[in-house]
Each structure stands twice: as C-alpha cells, then as structure tokens.
Amino acid sequence: MPASQSRARARDRNNVLNRAEFLSLNQPPKGTPEPRGSGRKAPGPLAQPPSPGDGARERRQSQQLPEEDCMQLNPSFKGIAFNSLLAIDICMSKRLGVCAGRAASWASARSMVKLIGITGHGIPWIGGTILCLVKSSTLAGQEVLMNLLLALLLDIMTVAGVQKLIKRRGPFETNPSLLDYLTMDVYAFPAGHASRAAMVSKFFLSHLVLAVPLRVLLVLWAFCVGLSRVMIGRHHITDVISGFVIGYFQFRLVELVWMSSNTCQMLISAW
C-alpha cells in the first residue's frame, strides 16, 4: 500500500495539468447547464400532454400571414405604378426647387420668385376685392365682385380642408409664412396659390372683356404662380397640378350657384 501511494503521488507530480497555470482546464466552465435529467421536475397531477390536434392547429396558424403582410409581399400593379409616379414627382420637384434655400443654385432670385407667388395669395385678393366692392357704384360691377369674393372664400375653405385631411409635406423643409398661416395654407397638397390663380384667371376670362394679349398674360400669370411655388420648394409638381384642377372646379361651382344682382344688393345692404 505505501508503495502504491508513493507511485500515485509521483504520477500526480509529473502530470502537466496539475501545474498552477493549467488548473483552470480541470475546472468546469461557468454557466454550464445542468444535466437534463437532474433538474427535471415531475409533472403535477393537472399536467396533461398536448394532443396531436393542438399541435397541427398551431402549425397552421403560424404558417398563415396577416392580410397586410401578404399585400406588402405581393404588391399590386396599381401600387407599384403609384409608388413609381410618387418617386418621380418627388425627384422632379427637388430638381425644380432651385430657390428652396440660401445655398440653392438660384438663391439670388428667391425674392423675386416669392413675390410672384404672393400675387396669388388669398389675403391680397380678398382685401382687394372688398376694396373694389366698396368703391364700385354699378350694379353689374358689384354683382361680379360679390361672386368673386364668394369664390375666394370657397377656395380658402376648400384648400384648408383638403390640406388638413391629407397633411402632405413639401419636398423641402420650409416654414410657412405669416400670410400662409392666416389663410391656413400650411401643408403642401393641394397648392392653394395654384388653385386660386386658376380660379381667378378663369373667372376673369369668363366675366371680363379683355384683349387677346391680356388673356395670354392672365394664363401665363397663373402658370408662373404655380411654378414659383415649386421653385421655392413649397410644393410638389402634383400639388400644383391638383391645385389647378381644384381651382377650375371651384369656378364651375361658383357658376352654378351664381348670385343674382338682387341677392348681392341684399347682402351689401345687410353688411
């Protein structure tokens, strides 16, 4: 026995793994999970094994995708076309926004472009119409001015309502001016200046006797007002086109509900 114990001690001394620098190799690593059989608890009396039907039902539910996910994974042709047109609209609007900021390529012409846009603002048009209505002394002139005032108020309410509903932002981060806040022209879609310019130009072309050069200038003015809003980065191209369309339909609506001279005189006297 003593001889065998001495041989065991010599064998332990000669073992390389018993050195101090190799002791960590003989220890089990931290966080080693316990054997499965050691920590398993016995099932309680209420535990029941899952039935095969429940497992098949869960597999079917996991394989089913929600409807919105299926639509995203399989977009329709209309969705692809709409997203493509929207991307083209944003890209072209950013390219035309040459006066959008102080670092833009046409930054020096920003003041002049903004001045063109102000000519289509609602506050100057409403103020000028009321002033002309007060100065007018003919029944025909008062009738036209009262209906023009109705059209301008209708335009402001329509544009403000649609913008509040859509809440589309412009292609650039531009803050609305004080006049825009007064007319509730805060968002991009539709362009209020464009709708007003289209409605006013169509109104003048229908109810005023103008020479051909003045008619051409009136149409060019409406186009320049819409273009100026894109150049300063306030609206997209589709916002301006939608504004032109809305302005035309506003004119048609005012023509349908045209107030007669007697109605205008009654409103003027009440005012």
C-alpha positions as CSV (number, residue, x, y, z in Angstrom):
1,M,0.0,0.0,0.0
2,P,2.7,2.6,0.9
3,A,4.5,1.8,-2.4
4,S,1.3,2.3,-4.5
5,Q,0.5,5.6,-2.7
6,S,4.1,6.9,-3.4
7,R,3.8,5.9,-7.1
8,A,0.4,7.8,-7.3
9,R,1.9,10.9,-5.7
10,A,4.8,10.8,-8.2
11,R,2.4,10.4,-11.1
12,D,0.4,13.4,-9.9
13,R,3.6,15.5,-9.6
14,N,4.7,14.6,-13.1
15,N,1.2,15.4,-14.6
16,V,1.4,18.7,-16.5
17,L,-2.2,19.6,-16.0
18,N,-1.7,19.8,-12.2
19,R,0.5,22.9,-12.6
20,A,-0.9,26.2,-11.4
21,E,-1.2,27.7,-14.9
22,F,-3.3,24.7,-16.1
23,L,-5.6,24.4,-13.1
24,S,-8.4,26.3,-15.0
25,L,-8.5,23.5,-17.5
26,N,-9.5,20.9,-14.9
27,Q,-12.5,23.1,-13.7
28,P,-15.9,23.0,-15.4
29,P,-16.7,26.3,-17.2
30,K,-19.1,28.8,-15.6
31,G,-22.7,28.7,-16.7
32,T,-22.6,25.1,-17.8
33,P,-26.2,23.9,-17.8
34,E,-27.1,21.1,-15.5
35,P,-27.9,17.7,-17.0
36,R,-31.4,17.4,-18.2
37,G,-32.3,14.6,-16.0
38,S,-31.0,16.2,-12.8
39,G,-33.3,19.3,-12.8
40,R,-36.4,17.9,-14.4
41,K,-39.5,18.2,-12.2
42,A,-42.1,15.5,-12.1
43,P,-45.3,16.5,-13.8
44,G,-48.0,17.5,-11.5
45,P,-51.4,15.8,-11.3
46,L,-53.0,18.5,-13.5
47,A,-50.4,18.5,-16.3
48,Q,-51.7,16.9,-19.5
49,P,-49.7,16.1,-22.6
50,P,-50.7,18.2,-25.7
51,S,-52.9,16.5,-28.1
52,P,-51.8,16.0,-31.8
53,G,-54.7,18.2,-33.0
54,D,-53.5,21.2,-31.0
55,G,-50.0,20.9,-32.5
56,A,-51.4,20.8,-36.0
57,R,-53.6,23.8,-35.4
58,E,-50.7,25.9,-34.0
59,R,-48.6,25.0,-37.1
60,R,-51.4,26.1,-39.4
61,Q,-51.8,29.4,-37.6
62,S,-48.0,30.1,-37.7
63,Q,-47.9,29.5,-41.4
64,Q,-50.8,31.9,-42.1
65,L,-49.7,35.5,-42.7
66,P,-51.8,38.6,-42.0
67,E,-53.5,40.2,-44.9
68,E,-51.4,43.4,-44.8
69,D,-48.2,41.3,-44.9
70,C,-49.5,39.4,-47.9
71,M,-50.2,42.7,-49.6
72,Q,-46.7,44.0,-48.9
73,L,-45.1,40.8,-50.1
74,N,-47.3,40.7,-53.2
75,P,-47.9,44.4,-54.3
76,S,-50.4,45.0,-57.0
77,F,-49.7,46.7,-60.3
78,K,-51.6,49.8,-59.1
79,G,-49.4,50.1,-56.0
80,I,-46.2,49.8,-58.0
81,A,-47.3,52.4,-60.5
82,F,-48.4,54.8,-57.8
83,N,-45.2,54.5,-55.9
84,S,-43.2,54.9,-59.1
85,L,-45.1,58.1,-60.0
86,L,-44.7,59.4,-56.5
87,A,-40.9,58.9,-56.6
88,I,-40.7,60.6,-60.0
89,D,-42.8,63.5,-58.6
90,I,-40.5,64.0,-55.6
91,C,-37.4,63.7,-57.7
92,M,-38.6,66.3,-60.3
93,S,-39.8,68.6,-57.6
94,K,-36.5,68.6,-55.8
95,R,-34.7,69.3,-59.1
96,L,-37.0,72.3,-59.8
97,G,-36.6,73.6,-56.3
98,V,-33.7,75.9,-57.4
99,C,-34.8,78.7,-55.0
100,A,-35.5,76.5,-52.0
101,G,-32.8,77.8,-49.7
102,R,-29.9,80.2,-49.5
103,A,-27.5,77.6,-50.8
104,A,-29.6,76.8,-53.8
105,S,-28.4,77.5,-57.4
106,W,-30.9,80.3,-57.9
107,A,-30.8,81.7,-54.4
108,S,-30.3,85.2,-55.7
109,A,-33.7,85.1,-57.5
110,R,-35.6,83.8,-54.4
111,S,-37.1,87.2,-53.5
112,M,-38.4,87.8,-57.0
113,V,-39.9,84.2,-57.2
114,K,-41.6,84.7,-53.8
115,L,-43.0,88.0,-55.0
116,I,-44.6,86.2,-57.9
117,G,-46.1,83.7,-55.5
118,I,-47.5,86.5,-53.3
119,T,-49.6,87.7,-56.3
120,G,-51.6,84.5,-55.9
121,H,-52.1,84.7,-52.2
122,G,-55.6,84.8,-50.7
123,I,-55.2,87.8,-48.4
124,P,-54.3,90.4,-51.1
125,W,-57.1,89.1,-53.3
126,I,-59.7,89.2,-50.6
127,G,-58.6,92.6,-49.5
128,G,-58.5,94.0,-53.0
129,T,-61.9,92.6,-53.8
130,I,-63.5,94.1,-50.7
131,L,-61.9,97.5,-51.5
132,C,-63.2,97.4,-55.1
133,L,-66.6,96.4,-53.9
134,V,-66.8,99.4,-51.6
135,K,-65.6,101.7,-54.4
136,S,-67.9,100.2,-57.0
137,S,-71.0,102.2,-57.9
138,T,-72.6,100.0,-60.6
139,L,-74.9,97.0,-60.0
140,A,-73.1,94.9,-62.6
141,G,-69.7,95.5,-61.0
142,Q,-71.0,94.8,-57.5
143,E,-72.5,91.5,-58.7
144,V,-69.3,90.3,-60.3
145,L,-67.2,91.4,-57.2
146,M,-69.6,89.7,-54.8
147,N,-69.4,86.4,-56.6
148,L,-65.6,86.8,-56.9
149,L,-65.5,87.3,-53.1
150,L,-67.6,84.1,-52.7
151,A,-65.2,82.2,-54.9
152,L,-62.2,83.4,-53.0
153,L,-63.7,82.4,-49.6
154,L,-64.7,79.0,-51.1
155,D,-61.2,78.5,-52.3
156,I,-59.6,79.2,-48.9
157,M,-62.0,76.8,-47.1
158,T,-61.6,74.0,-49.7
159,V,-57.8,74.1,-49.7
160,A,-57.6,74.4,-45.9
161,G,-59.9,71.4,-45.5
162,V,-58.1,69.2,-48.0
163,Q,-54.7,70.1,-46.7
164,K,-55.8,69.3,-43.1
165,L,-57.1,65.9,-44.3
166,I,-54.1,64.9,-46.4
167,K,-51.3,66.6,-44.4
168,R,-48.6,66.2,-47.1
169,R,-45.3,67.9,-46.5
170,G,-43.4,69.8,-49.2
171,P,-40.2,68.5,-50.9
172,F,-38.1,70.7,-48.7
173,E,-38.2,71.7,-45.0
174,T,-39.6,75.2,-45.4
175,N,-41.6,77.1,-42.8
176,P,-44.9,78.7,-43.9
177,S,-45.1,82.5,-43.8
178,L,-47.4,84.5,-41.7
179,L,-49.8,85.0,-44.6
180,D,-49.9,81.2,-45.1
181,Y,-50.9,80.8,-41.5
182,L,-53.7,83.4,-41.9
183,T,-55.2,81.5,-44.8
184,M,-54.5,78.1,-43.2
185,D,-52.3,77.2,-46.2
186,V,-49.8,75.2,-44.1
187,Y,-49.4,71.9,-45.9
188,A,-48.4,71.1,-49.5
189,F,-51.3,69.3,-51.1
190,P,-53.1,70.9,-52.8
191,A,-51.3,74.2,-53.7
192,G,-53.6,77.0,-52.6
193,H,-51.8,79.6,-54.7
194,A,-52.2,77.5,-57.8
195,S,-55.9,76.8,-57.2
196,R,-56.6,80.5,-56.6
197,A,-54.7,81.6,-59.7
198,A,-56.5,79.1,-61.9
199,M,-59.9,80.1,-60.4
200,V,-59.3,83.8,-60.7
201,S,-57.9,83.6,-64.2
202,K,-60.8,81.6,-65.4
203,F,-63.2,83.9,-63.6
204,F,-61.7,87.0,-65.3
205,L,-61.6,85.3,-68.7
206,S,-65.4,84.5,-68.4
207,H,-66.7,87.7,-67.0
208,L,-64.4,90.5,-68.2
209,V,-63.9,91.7,-71.7
210,L,-60.2,91.5,-72.3
211,A,-58.0,91.8,-75.3
212,V,-56.1,88.8,-76.6
213,P,-52.7,89.8,-75.2
214,L,-54.3,90.3,-71.7
215,R,-55.8,86.9,-71.9
216,V,-52.5,85.3,-72.7
217,L,-50.8,87.3,-69.9
218,L,-53.5,86.1,-67.5
219,V,-52.9,82.5,-68.3
220,L,-49.1,82.9,-68.1
221,W,-49.5,84.6,-64.7
222,A,-51.5,81.6,-63.4
223,F,-48.8,79.2,-64.7
224,C,-45.9,81.3,-63.2
225,V,-47.7,81.4,-59.8
226,G,-47.8,77.6,-59.7
227,L,-44.2,77.3,-60.9
228,S,-42.9,79.7,-58.3
229,R,-44.3,77.6,-55.5
230,V,-42.3,74.6,-56.8
231,M,-39.2,76.7,-57.3
232,I,-39.1,77.9,-53.7
233,G,-39.6,74.3,-52.5
234,R,-43.0,74.8,-51.0
235,H,-45.0,72.3,-53.2
236,H,-44.5,69.3,-55.4
237,I,-45.4,69.3,-59.0
238,T,-48.5,67.2,-58.4
239,D,-49.6,69.6,-55.7
240,V,-49.6,72.5,-58.2
241,I,-51.4,70.4,-60.9
242,S,-54.0,69.3,-58.3
243,G,-54.4,73.0,-57.3
244,F,-55.1,74.0,-60.9
245,V,-57.8,71.2,-61.2
246,I,-59.4,72.2,-57.9
247,G,-59.5,75.9,-59.0
248,Y,-61.2,75.0,-62.2
249,F,-63.9,73.0,-60.4
250,Q,-64.3,75.8,-57.9
251,F,-65.1,78.2,-60.8
252,R,-67.6,75.8,-62.2
253,L,-69.3,75.5,-58.7
254,V,-69.5,79.3,-58.4
255,E,-71.1,79.5,-61.9
256,L,-73.7,77.0,-60.7
257,V,-74.6,79.0,-57.6
258,W,-74.1,82.4,-59.1
259,M,-75.7,85.1,-57.0
260,S,-78.0,87.5,-58.8
261,S,-77.9,91.3,-58.6
262,N,-80.8,91.4,-56.1
263,T,-79.1,88.9,-53.8
264,C,-75.9,90.8,-54.0
265,Q,-77.6,94.1,-53.2
266,M,-79.4,92.5,-50.2
267,L,-76.1,91.2,-48.9
268,I,-74.4,94.5,-49.4
269,S,-77.2,96.4,-47.6
270,A,-77.1,93.9,-44.7
271,W,-73.3,94.3,-44.5
